[in-house]
Amino acid sequence: MSIFDNDDEFYMQQALREARAAEAEGEVPIGAVVVMGDSVIARAHNQTERLGDATAHAEMLAFTAAAEHLGGKYLQECTLYVTVEPCPMCAGAAGWTQVGRIVYGAADPKRGYSLLTGPVLHPKTEVTAGVLADECGDLVKEFFRKKR
């Protein structure tokens, strides 16, 4: 039995679907969903190649879609599910949106926000790490293995 909440695993599976869509498009396979209550209000995957935009990360696109859905810029009542630990840019955006919770799968020891010293996230944001970490991490590792 998993140590994580069944809902966390369910929504991480949704983020993994987005990551697989990114992979199918030749993008780094990272996916994200934003959940409010028991509803997915936004979903996205990396589109940096497609859009020619280095900031078109799954989290950034999901935040924009969620804010549009809600009609406001703050996401305090929402949870971001993302397959890989957010980078500093995405963590900064998470701080500005005041997202209530972040759940991520695989850690990113080379580019993840946890490498930073000092706070990046909003002080009230809760973080849960490691949900389906192996599956999330293996997807990215395999993507880069094929590229080499």
Backbone as a printed PyTorch tensor [residue, N CA C, xyz], in Angstrom:
tensor([[[  0.8420,  -1.1910,   0.0000],
         [  0.0000,   0.0000,   0.0000],
         [  0.8810,   1.2470,   0.0000]],

        [[  0.4420,   2.2620,  -0.6990],
         [  1.2030,   3.5070,  -0.8280],
         [  1.0940,   4.3480,   0.4350]],

        [[  2.1370,   5.1320,   0.6940],
         [  2.1000,   6.0560,   1.8230],
         [  1.3820,   7.3440,   1.4510]],

        [[  1.0410,   7.5080,   0.1660],
         [  0.4070,   8.7280,  -0.2990],
         [ -1.0990,   8.5560,  -0.3830]],

        [[ -1.7870,   9.6720,  -0.3480],
         [ -3.2290,   9.7300,  -0.4740],
         [ -3.6450,   9.1940,  -1.8470]],

        [[ -4.7200,   8.4230,  -1.8930],
         [ -5.2020,   7.8870,  -3.1680],
         [ -5.5250,   8.9970,  -4.1520]],

        [[ -6.0690,  10.1180,  -3.6530],
         [ -6.3540,  11.2440,  -4.5420],
         [ -5.0680,  11.7680,  -5.1630]],

        [[ -4.0000,  11.8490,  -4.3590],
         [ -2.7290,  12.3190,  -4.9020],
         [ -2.2660,  11.4220,  -6.0420]],

        [[ -2.3720,  10.1360,  -5.8760],
         [ -1.9520,   9.2180,  -6.9310],
         [ -2.8710,   9.3350,  -8.1450]],

        [[ -4.1600,   9.4960,  -7.9130],
         [ -5.1100,   9.6480,  -9.0180],
         [ -4.7720,  10.8750,  -9.8550]],

        [[ -4.5680,  12.0060,  -9.1980],
         [ -4.2810,  13.2390,  -9.9420],
         [ -2.8740,  13.2330, -10.5400]],

        [[ -1.9330,  12.5360,  -9.8940],
         [ -0.6120,  12.4190, -10.5030],
         [ -0.6990,  11.5790, -11.7820]],

        [[ -1.5730,  10.6040, -11.8010],
         [ -1.7870,   9.8380, -13.0430],
         [ -2.2950,  10.7610, -14.1500]],

        [[ -3.1230,  11.7280, -13.7990],
         [ -3.5950,  12.7170, -14.7780],
         [ -2.4210,  13.5430, -15.3090]],

        [[ -1.5310,  13.9390, -14.4010],
         [ -0.3430,  14.6930, -14.8150],
         [  0.5630,  13.8250, -15.6930]],

        [[  0.6710,  12.5540, -15.3770],
         [  1.4620,  11.6350, -16.2060],
         [  0.8820,  11.5130, -17.6150]],

        [[ -0.4260,  11.5550, -17.7380],
         [ -1.0350,  11.5350, -19.0810],
         [ -0.5800,  12.7490, -19.8800]],

        [[ -0.5390,  13.8920, -19.2090],
         [ -0.0540,  15.1080, -19.8690],
         [  1.4220,  14.9600, -20.2490]],

        [[  2.2090,  14.3660, -19.3670],
         [  3.6300,  14.1690, -19.6570],
         [  3.8110,  13.2770, -20.8800]],

        [[  3.0000,  12.2510, -20.9850],
         [  3.0820,  11.3620, -22.1530],
         [  2.6660,  12.1000, -23.4330]],

        [[  1.7200,  13.0220, -23.3260],
         [  1.3430,  13.8410, -24.4830],
         [  2.5170,  14.7180, -24.9050]],

        [[  3.2410,  15.2600, -23.9490],
         [  4.4320,  16.0580, -24.2640],
         [  5.4530,  15.1980, -24.9900]],

        [[  5.6860,  14.0080, -24.4680],
         [  6.6570,  13.1010, -25.0870],
         [  6.2700,  12.7810, -26.5330]],

        [[  4.9920,  12.5550, -26.7640],
         [  4.5160,  12.2410, -28.1120],
         [  4.7600,  13.3970, -29.0790]],

        [[  4.8720,  14.6090, -28.5430],
         [  5.1240,  15.7980, -29.3600],
         [  6.6140,  16.1490, -29.4210]],

        [[  7.4660,  15.2910, -28.8310],
         [  8.8950,  15.5480, -28.8280],
         [  9.3460,  16.5430, -27.7630]],

        [[  8.4800,  16.8200, -26.8170],
         [  8.7880,  17.7340, -25.7150],
         [  9.3220,  16.9340, -24.5250]],

        [[ 10.0590,  17.5880, -23.6520],
         [ 10.4650,  16.9500, -22.4020],
         [  9.1770,  16.5410, -21.6830]],

        [[  9.0500,  15.2730, -21.3120],
         [  7.7820,  14.7570, -20.8010],
         [  7.4800,  15.1480, -19.3550]],

        [[  7.0080,  16.3570, -19.2160],
         [  6.5500,  16.8450, -17.9130],
         [  5.1160,  17.3120, -18.0900]],

        [[  4.2650,  16.8800, -17.1780],
         [  2.8590,  17.2450, -17.2310],
         [  2.3920,  17.7950, -15.9040]],

        [[  1.3120,  18.5740, -15.9750],
         [  0.7660,  19.1940, -14.7700],
         [ -0.7550,  19.2840, -14.8660]],

        [[ -1.3890,  19.1730, -13.7170],
         [ -2.8150,  19.4800, -13.6090],
         [ -3.0150,  20.3310, -12.3710]],

        [[ -4.0170,  21.2010, -12.4340],
         [ -4.4030,  22.0050, -11.2820],
         [ -5.7890,  21.5320, -10.8670]],

        [[ -5.9130,  21.2280,  -9.5810],
         [ -7.1470,  20.6850,  -9.0320],
         [ -7.7030,  21.6490,  -7.9930]],

        [[ -9.0130,  21.8520,  -8.0610],
         [ -9.7250,  22.6240,  -7.0430],
         [-10.8760,  21.7630,  -6.5670]],

        [[-10.9020,  21.5060,  -5.2740],
         [-11.8990,  20.5770,  -4.7460],
         [-11.6040,  19.1990,  -5.2950]],

        [[-12.5610,  18.6540,  -6.0280],
         [-12.3290,  17.3440,  -6.6490],
         [-12.4020,  17.4300,  -8.1660]],

        [[-12.0970,  18.6240,  -8.6980],
         [-12.1540,  18.8230, -10.1450],
         [-10.8340,  19.3280, -10.7080]],

        [[-10.4500,  18.7630, -11.8350],
         [ -9.3040,  19.2860, -12.5750],
         [ -9.7920,  20.5250, -13.3120]],

        [[ -9.1860,  21.6670, -12.9950],
         [ -9.6040,  22.9080, -13.6510],
         [ -8.6220,  23.3440, -14.7340]],

        [[ -7.4420,  22.7230, -14.7750],
         [ -6.4530,  23.0360, -15.8090],
         [ -5.5230,  21.8520, -15.9740]],

        [[ -5.0650,  21.6650, -17.1920],
         [ -4.0870,  20.6220, -17.4870],
         [ -3.1730,  21.1420, -18.5660]],

        [[ -1.9060,  20.7530, -18.4860],
         [ -0.9340,  21.2280, -19.4700],
         [  0.2820,  20.3170, -19.4670]],

        [[  1.0620,  20.4560, -20.5150],
         [  2.3470,  19.7610, -20.5950],
         [  3.3500,  20.7050, -21.2490]],

        [[  4.6070,  20.3650, -21.1260],
         [  5.6490,  21.2110, -21.7140],
         [  5.3570,  21.4600, -23.1860]],

        [[  5.5680,  22.7130, -23.5950],
         [  5.3860,  23.0860, -25.0010],
         [  6.4680,  24.0660, -25.4410]],

        [[  7.6510,  23.9300, -24.8700],
         [  8.7190,  24.8790, -25.1900],
         [  9.1410,  24.7990, -26.6530]],

        [[  9.1980,  23.6060, -27.2040],
         [  9.5860,  23.4320, -28.6060],
         [  8.4690,  23.9050, -29.5290]],

        [[  7.2860,  23.4670, -29.2490],
         [  6.1260,  23.8040, -30.0800],
         [  5.9050,  25.3080, -30.1710]],

        [[  6.0250,  25.9840, -29.0320],
         [  5.7640,  27.4210, -28.9920],
         [  7.0190,  28.2630, -29.1890]],

        [[  8.1950,  27.6110, -29.1920],
         [  9.4420,  28.3580, -29.3030],
         [  9.5960,  29.3200, -28.1350]],

        [[  9.2040,  28.8520, -26.9500],
         [  9.1640,  29.7010, -25.7600],
         [  9.7650,  28.9280, -24.5890]],

        [[ 10.9150,  29.3810, -24.1190],
         [ 11.6000,  28.6900, -23.0270],
         [ 10.8020,  28.7010, -21.7310]],

        [[  9.7950,  29.5640, -21.6310],
         [  8.9870,  29.6250, -20.4060],
         [  7.7220,  28.7720, -20.4930]],

        [[  7.5080,  28.0650, -21.5810],
         [  6.2780,  27.2950, -21.7700],
         [  6.3480,  25.9370, -21.0700]],

        [[  6.6790,  25.9830, -19.7830],
         [  6.7140,  24.7690, -18.9640],
         [  5.2900,  24.3680, -18.5910]],

        [[  5.1110,  23.1020, -18.2870],
         [  3.7890,  22.5780, -17.9360],
         [  3.1400,  23.3910, -16.8160]],

        [[  3.9070,  23.6960, -15.7800],
         [  3.3550,  24.4200, -14.6350],
         [  2.8780,  25.8100, -15.0360]],

        [[  3.6940,  26.5100, -15.8230],
         [  3.3550,  27.8780, -16.2290],
         [  2.0610,  27.8770, -17.0450]],

        [[  1.9510,  26.9480, -17.9770],
         [  0.7590,  26.8640, -18.8060],
         [ -0.4580,  26.4650, -17.9690]],

        [[ -0.2610,  25.5820, -17.0140],
         [ -1.3640,  25.1670, -16.1460],
         [ -1.8220,  26.3170, -15.2510]],

        [[ -0.8800,  27.1010, -14.7190],
         [ -1.2610,  28.2540, -13.8980],
         [ -2.0970,  29.2440, -14.7060]],

        [[ -1.6640,  29.5080, -15.9380],
         [ -2.3990,  30.4520, -16.7860],
         [ -3.8110,  29.9450, -17.0560]],

        [[ -3.9380,  28.6690, -17.3900],
         [ -5.2550,  28.0940, -17.6660],
         [ -6.1350,  28.1000, -16.4190]],

        [[ -5.5560,  27.8130, -15.2640],
         [ -6.3370,  27.8000, -14.0180],
         [ -6.8200,  29.2040, -13.6710]],

        [[ -5.9400,  30.1840, -13.8030],
         [ -6.3270,  31.5650, -13.5090],
         [ -7.4370,  32.0220, -14.4510]],

        [[ -7.3200,  31.6470, -15.7150],
         [ -8.3680,  31.9900, -16.6760],
         [ -9.6840,  31.3220, -16.2950]],

        [[ -9.6160,  30.0530, -15.9140],
         [-10.8150,  29.3110, -15.5080],
         [-11.4930,  29.9790, -14.3080]],

        [[-10.6870,  30.4130, -13.3400],
         [-11.2250,  30.9980, -12.1140],
         [-11.5510,  32.4870, -12.2490]],

        [[-10.9750,  33.1290, -13.2540],
         [-11.2070,  34.5530, -13.4120],
         [-10.4070,  35.3990, -12.4350]],

        [[ -9.2890,  34.8650, -11.9600],
         [ -8.4370,  35.6040, -11.0330],
         [ -7.0720,  34.9690, -10.9730]],

        [[ -6.1040,  35.7210, -10.4530],
         [ -4.7190,  35.2650, -10.4970],
         [ -4.2870,  34.4010,  -9.3180]],

        [[ -5.0660,  34.3300,  -8.2650],
         [ -4.6590,  33.5800,  -7.0810],
         [ -5.2860,  32.1930,  -7.0480]],

        [[ -4.4700,  31.2270,  -6.6590],
         [ -4.8850,  29.8180,  -6.6650],
         [ -4.7730,  29.1970,  -5.2710]],

        [[ -5.0980,  29.9650,  -4.2400],
         [ -4.9240,  29.4760,  -2.8640],
         [ -5.7020,  28.1950,  -2.5720]],

        [[ -6.8170,  28.0080,  -3.2100],
         [ -7.6610,  26.8340,  -2.9520],
         [ -7.3340,  25.6640,  -3.8830]],

        [[ -6.2370,  25.7710,  -4.5990],
         [ -5.8900,  24.7760,  -5.6180],
         [ -4.6470,  23.9740,  -5.2470]],

        [[ -4.5300,  22.8270,  -5.8910],
         [ -3.3380,  21.9860,  -5.7940],
         [ -2.7670,  21.8040,  -7.1880]],

        [[ -1.4750,  22.0430,  -7.3120],
         [ -0.7440,  21.7530,  -8.5500],
         [ -0.1510,  20.3640,  -8.4200]],

        [[ -0.4490,  19.4970,  -9.3640],
         [  0.1960,  18.1910,  -9.4780],
         [  1.1110,  18.2690, -10.6720]],

        [[  2.3910,  17.9660, -10.4750],
         [  3.3570,  18.0360, -11.5630],
         [  4.3030,  16.8520, -11.4460]],

        [[  4.6640,  16.2840, -12.5790],
         [  5.4090,  15.0280, -12.5810],
         [  6.8510,  15.1680, -12.1210]],

        [[  7.4220,  16.3570, -12.2440],
         [  8.8050,  16.5920, -11.8280],
         [  8.8460,  17.8550, -10.9740]],

        [[  9.7210,  17.8650,  -9.9970],
         [  9.8980,  19.0290,  -9.1290],
         [ 10.0000,  20.3110,  -9.9540]],

        [[  9.2460,  21.3210,  -9.6010],
         [  9.3010,  22.5740, -10.3600],
         [ 10.6960,  23.2020, -10.3460]],

        [[ 11.0310,  23.8240, -11.4730],
         [ 12.2750,  24.5790, -11.5660],
         [ 12.0950,  25.9030, -10.8040]],

        [[ 13.1540,  26.6650, -10.6060],
         [ 13.0200,  27.9420,  -9.9040],
         [ 12.0110,  28.9000, -10.5480]],

        [[ 11.9470,  28.9390, -11.8720],
         [ 10.9800,  29.8170, -12.5420],
         [  9.5560,  29.4150, -12.1780]],

        [[  9.2710,  28.1260, -12.2650],
         [  7.9160,  27.6470, -11.9900],
         [  7.5700,  27.7610, -10.5050]],

        [[  8.5600,  27.5440,  -9.6540],
         [  8.3350,  27.7260,  -8.2160],
         [  8.0510,  29.1910,  -7.9100]],

        [[  8.7630,  30.0850,  -8.5790],
         [  8.4850,  31.5110,  -8.4040],
         [  7.0720,  31.8530,  -8.8310]],

        [[  6.6440,  31.3030,  -9.9600],
         [  5.2730,  31.5220, -10.4190],
         [  4.2720,  30.9390,  -9.4260]],

        [[  4.6090,  29.7810,  -8.8640],
         [  3.7390,  29.1800,  -7.8450],
         [  3.6050,  30.1200,  -6.6510]],

        [[  4.7080,  30.7580,  -6.2870],
         [  4.6630,  31.7250,  -5.1980],
         [  3.7540,  32.8940,  -5.5150]],

        [[  3.8470,  33.4020,  -6.7350],
         [  3.0130,  34.5440,  -7.1310],
         [  1.5450,  34.1720,  -7.2260]],

        [[  1.2350,  32.9380,  -7.6020],
         [ -0.1710,  32.5140,  -7.6770],
         [ -0.7250,  32.1620,  -6.3010]],

        [[  0.1800,  31.9960,  -5.3390],
         [ -0.1860,  31.5940,  -3.9810],
         [ -0.9080,  30.2410,  -3.9700]],

        [[ -0.4990,  29.3570,  -4.8840],
         [ -1.1230,  28.0370,  -4.9490],
         [ -1.0650,  27.3900,  -3.5630]],

        [[ -2.1600,  26.7560,  -3.1770],
         [ -2.2720,  26.2120,  -1.8310],
         [ -1.3880,  25.0120,  -1.5610]],

        [[ -1.1780,  24.2150,  -2.5990],
         [ -0.4200,  22.9810,  -2.4050],
         [  0.2490,  22.5960,  -3.7070]],

        [[  1.4310,  22.0210,  -3.5890],
         [  2.1390,  21.4550,  -4.7330],
         [  2.4410,  19.9990,  -4.4170]],

        [[  2.1090,  19.1340,  -5.3520],
         [  2.4320,  17.7140,  -5.2470],
         [  3.2630,  17.3790,  -6.4770]],

        [[  4.4710,  16.8780,  -6.2470],
         [  5.2740,  16.5010,  -7.4050],
         [  5.7730,  15.0750,  -7.2740]],

        [[  6.1250,  14.5250,  -8.4440],
         [  6.5940,  13.1490,  -8.5110],
         [  8.0790,  13.0530,  -8.2720]],

        [[  8.8490,  13.1520,  -9.3350],
         [ 10.3020,  12.9590,  -9.2570],
         [ 11.0040,  14.2460,  -8.8370]],

        [[ 12.0130,  14.0860,  -8.0090],
         [ 12.8720,  15.2200,  -7.6510],
         [ 13.7360,  15.5720,  -8.8570]],

        [[ 14.1640,  16.8200,  -8.9260],
         [ 15.0810,  17.2530,  -9.9760],
         [ 16.3350,  17.7950,  -9.3070]],

        [[ 17.3050,  16.9170,  -9.0350],
         [ 18.4950,  17.3370,  -8.2920],
         [ 19.4060,  18.2920,  -9.0510]],

        [[ 19.1860,  18.4580, -10.3540],
         [ 20.0350,  19.3610, -11.1360],
         [ 19.4220,  20.7470, -11.3320]],

        [[ 18.0780,  20.8120, -11.4230],
         [ 17.4360,  22.0880, -11.7470],
         [ 16.2040,  22.3910, -10.9110]],

        [[ 15.9060,  21.5950,  -9.9080],
         [ 14.7170,  21.8090,  -9.0920],
         [ 14.8450,  23.0000,  -8.1620]],

        [[ 13.7050,  23.5450,  -7.7770],
         [ 13.7020,  24.7300,  -6.9120],
         [ 14.3060,  24.4680,  -5.5420]],

        [[ 14.3300,  23.2210,  -5.1040],
         [ 14.8590,  22.9280,  -3.7670],
         [ 16.3580,  23.1880,  -3.6650]],

        [[ 16.9990,  23.4000,  -4.8040],
         [ 18.4190,  23.7600,  -4.7900],
         [ 18.6410,  25.1890,  -4.3010]],

        [[ 17.6030,  25.9990,  -4.4020],
         [ 17.7230,  27.4060,  -4.0080],
         [ 17.7810,  27.5470,  -2.4950]],

        [[ 18.4700,  28.5700,  -2.0450],
         [ 18.4370,  28.8920,  -0.6200],
         [ 17.4740,  30.0490,  -0.4510]],

        [[ 16.6950,  29.9920,   0.5660],
         [ 15.7090,  31.0330,   0.7950],
         [ 14.3650,  30.6430,   0.2200]],

        [[ 13.3330,  31.2980,   0.7050],
         [ 11.9750,  30.9360,   0.2800],
         [ 11.6580,  31.3970,  -1.1420]],

        [[ 10.9530,  30.5490,  -1.8680],
         [ 10.4830,  30.8720,  -3.2070],
         [  8.9610,  30.7630,  -3.2360]],

        [[  8.4500,  29.7340,  -2.6010],
         [  7.0140,  29.4920,  -2.5720],
         [  6.3350,  30.4160,  -1.5700]],

        [[  5.0270,  30.5680,  -1.7250],
         [  4.2450,  31.3190,  -0.7500],
         [  4.3640,  30.6090,   0.5960]],

        [[  4.4430,  31.3390,   1.6970],
         [  4.6470,  30.7050,   3.0080],
         [  3.5740,  29.6930,   3.4010]],

        [[  2.3680,  29.8160,   2.8650],
         [  1.2860,  28.8880,   3.2190],
         [  1.1960,  27.6820,   2.2790]],

        [[  2.0030,  27.6630,   1.2340],
         [  1.9560,  26.5460,   0.2880],
         [  2.5210,  25.2880,   0.9290]],

        [[  1.7430,  24.2180,   0.8720],
         [  2.1970,  22.9160,   1.3570],
         [  2.7930,  22.1490,   0.1780]],

        [[  3.8130,  21.3360,   0.4560],
         [  4.4660,  20.5600,  -0.5960],
         [  4.4780,  19.0900,  -0.1970]],

        [[  4.0870,  18.2500,  -1.1440],
         [  4.1990,  16.8030,  -0.9920],
         [  5.0560,  16.3080,  -2.1450]],

        [[  6.1450,  15.6540,  -1.8330],
         [  7.0840,  15.1870,  -2.8520],
         [  7.0640,  13.6680,  -2.9450]],

        [[  7.3900,  13.1650,  -4.1270],
         [  7.6170,  11.7340,  -4.2940],
         [  6.4090,  10.9080,  -4.6940]],

        [[  5.2880,  11.5300,  -5.0670],
         [  4.1180,  10.7570,  -5.4770],
         [  4.3800,  10.1510,  -6.8590]],

        [[  4.3500,   8.8380,  -6.9310],
         [  4.6630,   8.0890,  -8.1550],
         [  6.0170,   8.5120,  -8.7320]],

        [[  6.9610,   8.7630,  -7.8400],
         [  8.2780,   9.2910,  -8.2250],
         [  8.9910,   8.4170,  -9.2420]],

        [[  8.9700,   7.1140,  -9.0650],
         [  9.6830,   6.2320,  -9.9940],
         [  9.1010,   6.3270, -11.3970]],

        [[  7.7900,   6.2670, -11.4930],
         [  7.1460,   6.3310, -12.8060],
         [  7.4050,   7.6910, -13.4720]],

        [[  7.3000,   8.7530, -12.6970],
         [  7.5410,  10.0970, -13.2320],
         [  8.9950,  10.2660, -13.6620]],

        [[  9.9150,   9.8340, -12.8240],
         [ 11.3330,   9.9650, -13.1280],
         [ 11.7740,   9.1000, -14.2840]],

        [[ 11.2540,   7.8790, -14.3480],
         [ 11.6260,   6.9700, -15.4360],
         [ 11.2070,   7.5180, -16.7980]],

        [[ 10.0750,   8.1990, -16.8490],
         [  9.5990,   8.7680, -18.1050],
         [ 10.6030,   9.7890, -18.6450]],

        [[ 11.0930,  10.6520, -17.7770],
         [ 12.0580,  11.6800, -18.1870],
         [ 13.4110,  11.0440, -18.5210]],

        [[ 13.8620,  10.1250, -17.6790],
         [ 15.1540,   9.4700, -17.9330],
         [ 15.1560,   8.7530, -19.2790]],

        [[ 14.0860,   8.0410, -19.5680],
         [ 13.9910,   7.3030, -20.8310],
         [ 13.9540,   8.2680, -22.0130]],

        [[ 13.2660,   9.3760, -21.8730],
         [ 13.2160,  10.3960, -22.9290],
         [ 14.6290,  10.8720, -23.2840]],

        [[ 15.4160,  11.2120, -22.2690],
         [ 16.7610,  11.7110, -22.5290],
         [ 17.7150,  10.6050, -22.9740]],

        [[ 17.4890,   9.3830, -22.5110],
         [ 18.3090,   8.2670, -22.9700],
         [ 18.1290,   8.0770, -24.4800]],

        [[ 16.9060,   8.1860, -24.9560],
         [ 16.6300,   8.0410, -26.3870],
         [ 17.2230,   9.1860, -27.1930]],

        [[ 17.3180,  10.3600, -26.6000],
         [ 17.8600,  11.5320, -27.2920],
         [ 19.3700,  11.4110, -27.5060]],

        [[ 20.0360,  10.6980, -26.6270],
         [ 21.4940,  10.5660, -26.6940],
         [ 21.8550,   9.4700, -27.5870]]])
